[in-house]
Amino acid sequence: MRAIRCNRYGPPESLTIEDIPDLVPAPGEVVIDVKAASVNFPDVLIIENRYQVKPPLPFTPGSEVAGLVRAVGDGVTQFRPEQRVVAFMGSGAFAEQAVAPATACIALPDDADFAVAAAFTLVYGTSHHAVVDRAALQAGETMLVLGAAGGVGLAAVEIGKALGARVIAAASTDEKIAACVEHGADATINYSRDDLREQIKALTDGRGPDVIYDPVGGIYTEPAFRSIGWRGRYLVVGFANGEIPKLPLNLTLLKGASVVGVFWGDYARREPERNTAGFMQMLGWMKEGKLRPYISTRYALEDTGRALRDMAERRVVGKIVITP
């Protein structure tokens, strides 16, 4: 079977596509014929050795996959061959076959769209954990979402609206701003053109947002935090900008505000019952049409390097998937 391989740490262009032996499940594992694999920003960081997860070389990148069960290992009774599943694992998704622990797999309905399923787990899991669990966003509050046109950003916009909050979406291009409006944003800021602090002040009547969702980091973090409202919650989701920012801690004192870390992967592992309850709530919202995962581009397996380059250079709107 064909697989994308990272034989040495480096940029997306250093990846290769190779023929490797078909996968065989160990006890407790499931082998999946991959129909769609979602691309996430940590995939870029992992192949460049800039992430906390460091698979041993060589490895196949990609952590989010949907497809058909090909084979099950000893002790696996909840899945059968040809069953539709979605799985989130450490690596191995960008290939024609992937292996995952059975405990990391979720059965899908027979009519489930593979690409939508693959695009849902990480971004919506992350954003629900951030907005609902960590920030406890309430109806009537205001949330500012930075990097709002990305996968986790659009998920946060939709979840904020599902909770009854007012959502301000900040993004870097008019195309991205349009996507945010399409997914429910009440107001927008183009921070490549507008002064971020002035626009936040104008859109909140000087009070500042109750919650700020930040998957970007870099130069936007401090001005956004300086604009947060009293008792605000600042969600540290990621650093797509590439720079881990530093904050003057006196700002937390002056604002009576909290800096709140968000690490969905460890949350799902440590608190699986709460994580499952969150997904059940989101499935209900999906049925009501409040959550609409947006896939902007689909790439062939041999174009995985280009997909990761587009992700690295922040050209992506919504989610992108690899379709072997």
Order of alpha helices (4+ residues) and beta strands (2+ residues): beta-beta-beta-alpha-beta-beta-beta-beta-alpha-alpha-beta-alpha-beta-alpha-beta-alpha-beta-alpha-beta-alpha-beta-alpha-alpha-beta-alpha-beta
